[in-house]
Amino acid sequence: MKGKGGAPGTYFLLNTKAKIPAIGLGTWQSGGDLCVEAVKRALSEGYRQIDCAHLYGNEVEVGEALAEAFNGSLKREDVFLTSKLYCTMNSLNKIENSVRVSLKNLGVTYLDLYLMHWPDITAFGDATDPPSNSGNDHRQFLNRLKKAWKAMEGLIELGLVRAIGVSNFGVQQIKELLKFAKIVPAVNQAELHPFWRQDELVKFCQSKGIHVSAHTPLGVPASGPGPSDSGSGGEDEPGTPRISFRRSRSVHGPMLKLSVVAEIADRHKKTPEQR
C-alpha cells in the first residue's frame, strides 16, 4: 500500500475512472484519542483509504489525524476519503448540509466517495445493524429513494464529492435505484467475508459496473458466544469456539483461528493477523 497512487494490484478502478485503494481503515467503533492515533498510524504505515461516516460520531477525531498528516508529507489527493449519509425521516431535504458537516469535521473540501449508509428511512439506528423497523419502512424508502439519489447526484455537480454510491443495498434495491439513476453508483459497500460471501450480490454489482467494497471483512462479533443462527452455513472447525454475529448470522469459529488462514500465513512467513 505504500507509494503515491499505488502500484497495480493495490487499488481498484471505479466506473468514474478514479482509483480506490484495495485496503482501507474503517473507523466504526473507534473514538477519542484512540481513533486519532489509529488513523495517524494507518497513514504512516501506508494506508491510503479511510472509511468514515457521520453516524460513527468520530469524524472530528479523524479530521485531527488527517490535519497532522497533511501538514507533513501527505497531500489531500494522496488519501481516498469515504463518508456516509444516514437517511433519516427528516434528512432528505438536508443531504447537502449533511455532507458539508462531514467535510467540516474532516477538515477537507471534498470527499472521494459518499455513500447512502442504509437502504432504510428511520429515525436512528446502529451504524452497522439495520434498524429493527426496517421492514415497515421499506416501501416508504422506495417511494423516496428517487428524491434522495437526485440529491446525491447534485453533490457531484456542486463539487463536494467525486463519486457517490450505496452501502448495504441488496440486489432488488439496486435494481430499483438503477431504474431512474442518472449516475450509476460507483460502489456498494456491504458485509463480505468467507462466511457471508453474498455471491449473487457481488456478481450482480459487477455486471452493472458497481465496485463491491467489503466492510467488516472479519465479521462482526457480538459480545460473547451464542447459538447458531441461519444464514452463514458450514460447520465448526474442530477446536474453534462458535461466535454469534449480528444481523441474525453466525460465524463458525474466529476466522484468524482457522487452519486454512494459518497455512496461508505460514507460506508467506506472516502471522494470520498480518495476512
C-alpha positions in Angstrom: 0.0 0.0 0.0 3.0 2.4 0.2 3.6 4.9 -2.5 1.6 7.6 -4.1 -1.3 6.3 -6.2 -0.4 2.7 -5.5 1.0 0.1 -7.8 -1.3 -2.1 -9.9 -3.0 -4.6 -7.6 -3.2 -2.2 -4.7 -6.2 -0.4 -6.0 -9.5 -1.0 -8.0 -10.7 1.2 -10.8 -14.2 2.7 -10.3 -16.7 3.4 -13.0 -15.7 7.1 -12.5 -12.1 6.1 -13.5 -10.9 7.0 -10.0 -8.7 4.6 -8.2 -9.9 3.3 -4.8 -7.2 1.7 -2.7 -7.8 -2.1 -2.2 -7.4 -1.9 1.6 -8.7 0.8 3.9 -9.1 1.6 7.5 -12.6 1.5 8.9 -13.4 3.9 11.7 -16.6 2.3 13.1 -16.5 1.9 16.9 -13.3 4.0 17.1 -13.3 7.2 19.2 -11.4 9.7 21.1 -7.6 9.6 21.2 -7.5 6.0 20.1 -9.2 7.0 16.9 -6.8 9.8 16.3 -3.8 7.5 16.9 -5.3 4.7 14.8 -5.7 6.9 11.7 -2.3 8.5 12.2 -0.7 5.1 12.5 -2.6 3.7 9.5 -1.5 6.6 7.3 2.1 6.3 8.4 2.1 2.6 7.6 0.9 3.2 4.1 -2.9 3.0 4.2 -4.4 5.4 1.7 -8.1 4.9 2.2 -10.0 6.0 5.3 -13.7 5.0 5.7 -15.8 7.2 7.8 -19.5 8.0 8.5 -21.3 10.8 10.3 -23.1 8.2 12.3 -19.9 6.9 13.8 -19.6 10.1 15.7 -15.8 10.4 15.3 -15.2 12.5 12.1 -13.7 15.3 14.2 -11.1 12.9 15.5 -10.4 11.5 12.0 -10.0 15.1 10.9 -7.5 15.8 13.6 -5.3 12.9 12.4 -5.7 14.0 8.7 -4.7 17.6 9.5 -1.5 16.3 11.1 -0.8 14.1 8.1 -1.4 16.9 5.6 0.9 19.2 7.5 3.6 16.5 6.9 4.4 14.7 3.7 0.9 13.7 2.6 -1.3 15.7 0.3 -5.1 15.7 0.3 -5.1 13.9 -3.1 -3.0 11.1 -1.6 -5.8 9.9 0.6 -9.1 8.4 -0.5 -11.8 9.6 1.9 -15.2 8.0 2.2 -18.1 9.1 4.4 -21.8 8.2 4.5 -25.2 9.8 4.7 -27.6 8.3 7.2 -31.0 8.7 5.8 -33.5 9.7 8.5 -37.1 10.6 8.1 -36.2 14.3 8.2 -32.9 14.3 6.3 -33.9 14.1 2.6 -34.0 17.9 2.2 -30.8 18.3 4.1 -28.4 16.0 2.2 -26.2 18.9 1.0 -26.0 20.1 4.6 -25.1 16.6 5.8 -22.1 16.3 3.6 -20.9 19.8 4.4 -21.0 18.9 8.1 -18.7 15.8 7.4 -16.4 18.0 5.3 -16.1 20.5 8.1 -15.4 17.8 10.7 -12.8 16.1 8.5 -11.2 19.4 7.6 -11.3 18.8 3.8 -13.1 20.4 0.8 -14.3 17.3 -0.9 -14.9 13.6 -0.4 -13.7 11.0 -2.8 -16.8 8.9 -2.1 -20.1 9.5 -0.4 -22.5 6.6 0.3 -26.1 6.1 1.4 -25.4 4.3 4.7 -28.5 2.1 4.7 -31.4 1.5 2.4 -33.9 2.5 5.1 -35.8 5.5 6.3 -35.7 5.6 10.1 -35.1 7.9 13.0 -32.0 6.4 14.5 -30.2 3.1 14.4 -26.9 1.3 14.9 -24.1 2.1 12.4 -23.8 -1.5 11.2 -27.0 -3.2 12.0 -30.2 -2.3 10.1 -32.9 -0.6 12.2 -35.4 -3.0 13.8 -38.3 -1.5 11.9 -36.6 -1.6 8.5 -39.3 -3.9 7.1 -42.0 -1.4 7.8 -40.0 1.5 6.3 -39.0 -0.4 3.1 -42.0 0.7 1.0 -41.6 4.3 2.2 -37.9 4.2 1.3 -38.6 3.1 -2.2 -41.0 5.9 -2.7 -38.4 8.4 -1.6 -35.3 6.8 -3.0 -35.6 8.8 -6.2 -35.5 12.1 -4.4 -32.6 11.0 -2.2 -30.5 9.8 -5.1 -31.2 13.0 -7.1 -29.8 15.0 -4.2 -26.8 12.7 -4.0 -26.1 13.3 -7.7 -26.3 17.0 -7.0 -23.4 16.7 -4.7 -21.2 15.8 -7.6 -22.4 18.8 -9.6 -21.5 21.0 -6.6 -18.0 19.5 -6.4 -18.5 18.4 -2.8 -17.9 14.7 -3.7 -16.1 12.9 -6.5 -18.2 9.8 -6.5 -21.4 8.5 -4.9 -22.6 5.0 -4.0 -24.6 3.0 -1.6 -24.0 0.8 1.4 -25.7 -2.4 2.5 -28.0 -2.4 -0.6 -29.3 -5.7 -1.9 -29.9 -6.8 -5.5 -33.5 -5.7 -5.6 -32.8 -2.3 -4.0 -30.0 -1.6 -6.5 -32.4 -2.6 -9.4 -34.9 -0.1 -8.1 -32.2 2.6 -8.0 -31.0 1.9 -11.5 -34.5 2.5 -12.9 -34.0 6.2 -12.5 -30.4 6.9 -11.6 -28.6 9.3 -13.9 -25.3 8.4 -12.2 -24.7 4.7 -11.6 -23.4 4.0 -8.0 -19.7 3.7 -8.1 -19.6 1.5 -5.0 -21.8 -0.8 -3.0 -20.2 -1.3 0.4 -21.6 -4.5 2.0 -20.7 -7.1 4.7 -18.5 -9.6 2.9 -16.2 -12.3 4.4 -15.7 -16.0 3.8 -18.7 -16.9 6.0 -21.0 -14.4 4.3 -19.9 -14.2 0.7 -23.1 -12.8 -0.9 -22.1 -14.2 -4.3 -25.3 -13.2 -6.1 -24.9 -9.6 -4.9 -21.3 -9.4 -5.9 -21.9 -10.8 -9.4 -24.9 -8.5 -10.0 -23.0 -5.4 -9.0 -20.0 -6.4 -11.1 -22.4 -6.8 -14.1 -23.5 -3.2 -13.6 -20.0 -1.8 -13.2 -20.5 -1.2 -9.5 -17.5 -1.9 -7.3 -18.2 -4.0 -4.3 -16.3 -2.9 -1.2 -16.2 -5.3 1.8 -16.9 -3.9 5.3 -16.3 -6.0 8.4 -14.2 -8.5 6.4 -13.5 -10.5 9.6 -17.2 -10.4 10.6 -19.0 -8.5 13.3 -18.6 -10.5 16.6 -21.2 -10.0 19.3 -20.1 -9.6 22.9 -20.0 -13.3 23.6 -20.6 -16.8 22.2 -24.1 -17.6 21.2 -26.2 -20.3 19.4 -26.0 -20.6 15.7 -28.5 -18.8 13.5 -29.4 -19.4 9.9 -27.6 -17.7 7.1 -23.9 -18.5 7.5 -23.7 -22.1 6.6 -20.9 -24.5 7.2 -19.8 -26.4 10.3 -17.5 -25.5 13.1 -13.9 -26.4 12.6 -12.7 -28.6 15.5 -11.0 -26.7 18.3 -12.5 -23.3 17.4 -15.3 -21.7 19.5 -18.5 -20.5 18.0 -19.1 -16.8 18.0 -22.5 -15.3 17.2 -22.6 -12.4 14.7 -25.0 -9.6 14.3 -27.8 -9.5 11.7 -29.0 -13.0 12.7 -25.9 -14.7 11.4 -23.1 -16.6 12.9 -19.5 -17.1 12.0 -18.5 -20.6 13.0 -15.1 -20.1 14.6 -13.0 -16.9 14.5 -11.5 -16.5 11.1 -8.0 -15.9 12.3 -8.1 -19.3 14.1 -8.9 -21.3 11.1 -6.3 -23.7 9.8 -6.5 -22.6 6.2 -5.7 -19.0 7.3 -2.8 -20.2 9.4 -1.4 -22.2 6.4 -1.6 -19.3 4.0 0.1 -17.0 6.6 2.8 -19.6 7.2 3.6 -19.8 3.4 4.1 -16.1 3.3 6.1 -16.1 6.6 3.4 -13.9 8.2 1.1 -14.1 11.2 -2.6 -14.7 10.5 -3.3 -11.1 11.6 -0.8 -9.8 9.0 -2.3 -11.8 6.2 
